[in-house]
Amino acid sequence: MIKIDMLGPAKFWYGDLVLDFRPLEKLVHIALQVAGGTRGMAELAEDVWVVPTSGSASTLRGCLSKTRAKIVAAGGSAEELTLTVRLSGGRTVVTTPSQWDVDADRFRDGAAAAHAAYDAGQFDEARTLADATLKLWYGDPLPNASDRPFALRYIEELKALHWAATIIRIKADICAGWHREVIAELRYLAVDRPGEGEIPMLLATALYRSDMTPEAAEVCQRAIADRAGQGTAGRRLQDLQHAILTERAPLRGALGW
């Protein structure tokens, strides 16, 4: 089984053996993975060099040949990595005939499972799944390709997914009774990401459930002032503040908003 680490500096494995791929070799296979496993040779060259030269196609073919040889040296077969296929119209494509084990795919699957568990009211399960998923994160996905246009959207999607998984984990923590433990983290996030609408609501909820009602109401009030004229966001905060002040907000279980 070929494994790839893409959530941090790219690393390629065959079983438990790290493959000695050079930077260009890593970049080629990252581009192929981001493209979904199949890419035309011309398009792959553009992914790698942006503006290919007359010698790029030859360099790309040599790169693919060398990496296949490294798989064979590790005990596998060349076809487990890539195949180069010439189509009837003369177009040449590179494809991955076998399924690679990619940490970014496991990250996506774990985040989706955590979200599903949270939506089902399985808060302890959601906490466990989200925590395990977030432990896969290095903080800087695909630094090997961060300057290439083909990778920009992929990287941004991973960062957005990391943020969503973080929010699910915090929500599940609060719903499962760990509200006191997330207050410090939410205070930091309120400063670090002042535009994130749910952060003040989560902080206010965690404070309220920790018997800190006046501070919870004040968090709502500041956020309402900061979001004046923003319609739905402001109204949700006002509703939460009213529920807190009238002690109608739930003290355990689902957030209630």
Secondary structure, 3 states (H helix, E strand, C coil): CEEEECCCCCEEEECCEECCCCHHHHHHHHHHHHCCCEEEHHHHHHHHHCCCCCCHHHHHHHHHHHHHHHHHHCCCCHHHCCEEEECCCCCEEEECCCCCEEHHHHHHHHHHHHHHHHHCCCHHHHHHHHHHHHCCCCCCCCHHHCCCHHHHHHHHHHHHHHHHHHHHHHHHHHHCCCHHHHHHHHHHHHHHCCCCCHHHHHHHHHHHHCCCHHHHHHHHHHHHHHCCCCCHHHHHHHHHHHHHHCCCCCCCCCCCC
